[in-house]
Amino acid sequence: MSYDPALLAAPWNTLASGGTQSPYLLLPYHLDRLIEAANCHGWSSTRLSFDDLKRACDNAVLNATAALNSIDGAGAMKLRILLAPSGALTVAASPASPLSFPDPVSASLMTSSLASQSLPDNIPSASELLIIHLDTEPTPSTVFTRTKTTYRPQYSAARARWNIPPLPAPSNVDALLFNTTGELTETSIRNIAFRRRSPPCWVTPRAETGCLPGTMRRLLLELGNVVEARDGELSKESVRNGEYVLTFNGVEGCRLGRVALGSS
């Protein structure tokens, strides 16, 4: 999850936080996802409240800020939240790049400007775009793709097939996954949407594919900036070389990428 003081000025983040300004990106949505994941895994003894989560996040940010000896207060940070089957909650914070502003969801509003294969002037330069490779093997949909856990061999394998460095090493390249029926699901660390339909809109794989129902995905669906795909609308055969895509997660917000088809 992302922490960024600039989020205090984001109206959509305030709305998602129950009307309270927050430097945490969609914190209530993270709570919902943690609880849903615990239920999905059968962790019946797990109990977690919003106050518990916020307190743990606040402490993590304070500790990280103190370790940096910052005199200006906390800057942008990435928070790693772990919930154990016992209900034990741990949060660690580390420095991160600030979210894109004035609005980290602004890329989701770009559709008509991406009509051609040339790069429009109002989107990031080619060096900032993610390079998205279509994986060469299917990734079966399981409880470990529908929930975010520390068990990630399926994602590591997809990255390895494209020689993408293991996490947490940074990379501007990601692998696009598909399930055993050929439906697109997500990338190794991001949800994704494709420019489809007429008039054009961002279409994201439906939840039934087994993709992770991420927090930013939920926000964009609620805002109407993306829509869920129809059954069979996003297959691996539908991916076009060079097409622009929208990626999103709870750390980066929204980013634009471009598909690069070819052998690994």
C-alpha positions as CSV (number, residue, x, y, z in Angstrom):
1,M,0.0,0.0,0.0
2,S,1.1,3.5,-0.7
3,Y,1.5,6.3,1.9
4,D,1.9,9.8,0.4
5,P,1.0,13.1,2.2
6,A,-0.1,14.4,-1.2
7,L,-3.1,12.0,-1.0
8,L,-4.6,14.4,1.6
9,A,-5.7,16.6,-1.4
10,A,-7.2,13.7,-3.4
11,P,-11.0,14.0,-3.2
12,W,-11.6,10.4,-4.4
13,N,-9.2,9.1,-1.6
14,T,-11.1,11.2,1.0
15,L,-14.4,9.8,-0.3
16,A,-13.1,6.2,-0.1
17,S,-11.9,6.9,3.4
18,G,-15.4,7.8,4.6
19,G,-15.0,11.5,4.1
20,T,-11.8,11.8,6.1
21,Q,-8.6,13.0,4.5
22,S,-6.0,10.3,4.6
23,P,-2.3,10.0,3.4
24,Y,-2.9,6.2,2.9
25,L,-4.0,5.1,-0.5
26,L,-7.5,3.5,0.0
27,L,-6.9,2.2,3.5
28,P,-10.5,1.0,4.1
29,Y,-10.3,-1.0,0.9
30,H,-7.2,-2.7,2.1
31,L,-9.0,-3.6,5.3
32,D,-11.9,-5.1,3.3
33,R,-9.5,-7.1,1.1
34,L,-7.6,-8.5,4.2
35,I,-10.9,-9.6,5.8
36,E,-12.1,-11.1,2.6
37,A,-8.8,-13.0,2.0
38,A,-8.9,-14.3,5.6
39,N,-12.4,-15.6,5.1
40,C,-11.4,-17.1,1.7
41,H,-8.6,-19.0,3.4
42,G,-10.8,-20.2,6.3
43,W,-9.0,-18.2,8.9
44,S,-12.0,-18.1,11.2
45,S,-10.1,-16.8,14.2
46,T,-8.9,-13.7,12.4
47,R,-10.3,-10.4,13.8
48,L,-9.2,-7.1,12.4
49,S,-10.7,-3.6,12.8
50,F,-10.0,-0.4,10.9
51,D,-8.5,1.1,14.1
52,D,-6.1,-1.8,14.4
53,L,-4.9,-1.5,10.8
54,K,-4.5,2.3,10.9
55,R,-2.6,2.2,14.2
56,A,-0.2,-0.4,12.9
57,C,0.3,1.7,9.7
58,D,0.9,4.9,11.7
59,N,3.5,3.1,13.9
60,A,5.2,1.7,10.8
61,V,5.4,5.2,9.2
62,L,6.7,6.8,12.4
63,N,9.4,4.1,12.8
64,A,10.5,4.4,9.3
65,T,10.6,8.2,9.5
66,A,12.7,8.0,12.7
67,A,15.1,5.6,11.1
68,L,15.7,8.0,8.2
69,N,16.3,10.9,10.6
70,S,14.0,13.0,8.5
71,I,13.4,16.6,9.8
72,D,10.7,17.2,7.3
73,G,8.4,14.4,8.4
74,A,7.3,11.4,6.5
75,G,7.6,11.4,2.7
76,A,6.2,8.8,0.3
77,M,6.4,5.3,1.6
78,K,5.5,1.8,0.6
79,L,3.8,-0.3,3.3
80,R,3.9,-4.0,3.4
81,I,1.0,-5.4,5.4
82,L,1.0,-9.0,6.6
83,L,-1.9,-10.7,8.3
84,A,-1.2,-14.2,9.8
85,P,-3.8,-17.0,10.3
86,S,-3.6,-16.3,14.0
87,G,-4.7,-12.8,13.4
88,A,-1.3,-11.2,14.1
89,L,-0.8,-8.1,12.1
90,T,2.6,-6.7,11.0
91,V,3.3,-3.6,8.9
92,A,6.6,-2.4,7.6
93,A,7.3,0.9,5.8
94,S,10.1,1.8,3.5
95,P,10.8,4.9,1.4
96,A,9.2,4.9,-2.1
97,S,8.8,7.1,-5.1
98,P,5.9,9.6,-4.7
99,L,2.7,8.8,-6.5
100,S,2.1,10.6,-9.8
101,F,0.3,13.9,-9.2
102,P,-1.8,16.0,-9.5
103,D,-3.7,12.8,-9.6
104,P,-2.4,9.2,-9.6
105,V,-5.6,8.0,-11.3
106,S,-5.4,10.5,-14.2
107,A,-4.0,7.9,-16.6
108,S,-7.3,6.0,-16.4
109,L,-9.0,9.0,-18.0
110,M,-6.9,8.7,-21.2
111,T,-8.7,6.7,-24.0
112,S,-9.2,8.9,-27.1
113,S,-5.7,10.3,-26.9
114,L,-4.4,6.7,-27.3
115,A,-6.1,6.0,-30.6
116,S,-3.0,5.9,-32.7
117,Q,0.3,4.0,-32.3
118,S,2.2,7.2,-31.9
119,L,2.8,8.5,-28.4
120,P,0.5,11.5,-27.6
121,D,2.1,14.6,-26.0
122,N,0.0,14.4,-22.9
123,I,1.2,11.0,-21.6
124,P,4.5,9.9,-20.2
125,S,7.5,9.5,-22.5
126,A,8.3,6.1,-23.9
127,S,11.0,5.6,-21.3
128,E,8.4,5.7,-18.5
129,L,6.0,3.3,-20.1
130,L,5.8,-0.3,-18.8
131,I,6.8,-3.0,-21.3
132,I,4.2,-5.7,-21.1
133,H,5.0,-9.2,-22.4
134,L,2.3,-11.8,-22.9
135,D,3.3,-14.9,-20.9
136,T,4.0,-18.1,-22.8
137,E,2.3,-20.5,-20.4
138,P,-1.0,-20.3,-18.6
139,T,-1.3,-19.6,-14.9
140,P,-4.0,-21.6,-13.3
141,S,-6.5,-19.6,-11.2
142,T,-6.5,-20.6,-7.5
143,V,-7.1,-19.1,-4.1
144,F,-3.6,-17.8,-4.3
145,T,-4.3,-15.7,-7.4
146,R,-7.6,-14.4,-6.1
147,T,-6.0,-13.3,-2.8
148,K,-2.7,-11.5,-2.2
149,T,-0.4,-13.7,-0.1
150,T,3.3,-14.4,0.4
151,Y,2.9,-17.6,-1.7
152,R,3.9,-16.3,-5.1
153,P,5.6,-19.0,-7.1
154,Q,3.1,-18.6,-10.0
155,Y,4.1,-15.0,-10.4
156,S,7.8,-15.6,-10.0
157,A,7.6,-18.3,-12.7
158,A,5.9,-15.9,-15.1
159,R,8.6,-13.2,-14.5
160,A,11.4,-15.7,-14.9
161,R,10.1,-16.8,-18.3
162,W,10.8,-13.2,-19.4
163,N,14.0,-12.7,-17.4
164,I,12.3,-10.1,-15.2
165,P,14.3,-9.7,-12.0
166,P,12.7,-11.2,-8.9
167,L,10.9,-8.8,-6.6
168,P,11.7,-6.5,-4.9
169,A,14.2,-5.5,-7.6
170,P,12.7,-2.6,-9.7
171,S,11.8,-3.3,-13.4
172,N,10.0,-1.5,-16.1
173,V,8.9,-4.8,-17.6
174,D,6.1,-7.1,-16.5
175,A,4.4,-10.3,-17.7
176,L,0.8,-10.5,-18.7
177,L,-0.9,-13.6,-17.4
178,F,-3.7,-15.7,-18.7
179,N,-5.6,-18.7,-17.1
180,T,-6.1,-22.2,-18.4
181,T,-9.1,-21.2,-20.6
182,G,-7.0,-18.5,-22.3
183,E,-8.7,-15.5,-20.5
184,L,-6.4,-12.6,-19.5
185,T,-6.2,-12.1,-15.8
186,E,-3.5,-9.6,-14.6
187,T,0.2,-9.0,-14.7
188,S,2.7,-10.4,-12.1
189,I,2.2,-7.4,-9.7
190,R,-0.6,-5.2,-11.3
191,N,-4.1,-5.3,-12.5
192,I,-4.6,-4.3,-16.1
193,A,-7.1,-2.9,-18.5
194,F,-7.3,-2.7,-22.3
195,R,-8.7,0.0,-24.6
196,R,-11.7,-1.7,-26.2
197,R,-15.2,-1.1,-27.5
198,S,-16.8,1.9,-29.2
199,P,-16.6,4.5,-27.9
200,P,-13.3,3.4,-26.4
201,C,-13.1,2.6,-22.7
202,W,-10.7,0.8,-20.4
203,V,-11.8,-2.9,-20.0
204,T,-10.3,-5.0,-17.2
205,P,-10.5,-8.8,-16.8
206,R,-13.6,-9.9,-15.0
207,A,-13.2,-11.2,-11.4
208,E,-14.3,-14.7,-12.5
209,T,-11.0,-15.2,-14.4
210,G,-9.2,-15.6,-11.0
211,C,-7.4,-12.2,-11.0
212,L,-6.7,-10.4,-7.8
213,P,-9.5,-8.0,-7.0
214,G,-7.1,-5.1,-6.1
215,T,-7.9,-2.0,-4.2
216,M,-7.2,0.4,-7.1
217,R,-9.2,-1.9,-9.4
218,R,-12.1,-1.5,-7.1
219,L,-11.8,2.3,-7.0
220,L,-11.6,2.6,-10.8
221,L,-14.6,0.4,-11.2
222,E,-16.6,2.5,-8.7
223,L,-15.5,5.7,-10.5
224,G,-16.5,4.2,-13.8
225,N,-13.0,4.8,-15.2
226,V,-12.8,1.1,-16.1
227,V,-15.4,-1.6,-16.7
228,E,-15.3,-5.3,-16.3
229,A,-14.9,-7.4,-19.4
230,R,-17.7,-9.6,-20.8
231,D,-17.3,-13.3,-20.8
232,G,-14.6,-14.1,-23.4
233,E,-14.0,-10.4,-24.3
234,L,-10.3,-10.4,-23.2
235,S,-8.6,-13.5,-24.4
236,K,-4.9,-14.0,-25.0
237,E,-5.6,-14.0,-28.8
238,S,-7.1,-10.5,-28.5
239,V,-3.8,-8.9,-27.4
240,R,-2.4,-6.6,-30.0
241,N,1.3,-5.8,-30.4
242,G,2.1,-2.2,-29.6
243,E,-1.3,-1.4,-28.0
244,Y,-1.4,0.8,-24.9
245,V,-2.6,-0.7,-21.7
246,L,-3.5,0.7,-18.3
247,T,-2.0,-0.9,-15.2
248,F,-2.9,-0.2,-11.6
249,N,-2.2,-1.3,-8.0
250,G,-2.2,0.0,-4.5
251,V,1.4,1.1,-4.5
252,E,1.8,2.9,-7.9
253,G,-1.7,4.0,-8.6
254,C,-2.2,4.0,-12.4
255,R,0.4,3.6,-15.0
256,L,0.4,3.3,-18.8
257,G,2.2,0.5,-20.5
258,R,2.6,-0.9,-24.0
259,V,2.4,-4.5,-25.2
260,A,5.5,-6.1,-26.8
261,L,4.6,-9.4,-28.3
262,G,7.4,-11.9,-29.2
263,S,9.4,-14.8,-27.9
264,S,11.0,-14.7,-24.4
